[in-house]
Amino acid sequence: MEPEPAITKILSRPRPQSPNIQIYRPQLTSVLSIANRMTGVVLSLAAVGLVLWLSAAAAGPEAYGAVRGVIASWPGQVVLLGCTFAFFLHLCGGIRHLFWDTVRGFELRSIYMSGWAVVAASVILTMAAWIASLFLAK
């Protein structure tokens, strides 16, 4: 049994292709969505680092001193800064999603305003945490 000519015509059409990545312009919403997933992974790895740090503290002064030396080095400080920013970006993005759960803020203008607010709040909170840590370290 032969298919009908209309079905044959539909089946023979080329399937649509997704946008070429070279001409696609990422939007704030997609970038923040991907960043939220990435910060979740970073925070999971940071939790392992936190457990190692606490284990070293429980193991004694030698182990703690070694871990403290790694954390105090400039690469360690860069990692801590990244983890701090990841924490606040994930936190602020989660608060944004909680607000969306109330079925508010879905207008395009509100979505972009809250997106930029998440980015700004993350930067400000990261800076505030690091400034506070400098004062508490003295």
Secondary structure as GFF3:
##gff-version 3
##sequence-region A 1 138
A	DSSP	alpha_helix	5	12	.	.	.	ID=ss1
A	DSSP	alpha_helix	28	59	.	.	.	ID=ss2
A	DSSP	alpha_helix	61	72	.	.	.	ID=ss3
A	DSSP	alpha_helix	74	100	.	.	.	ID=ss4
A	DSSP	alpha_helix	108	137	.	.	.	ID=ss5
###
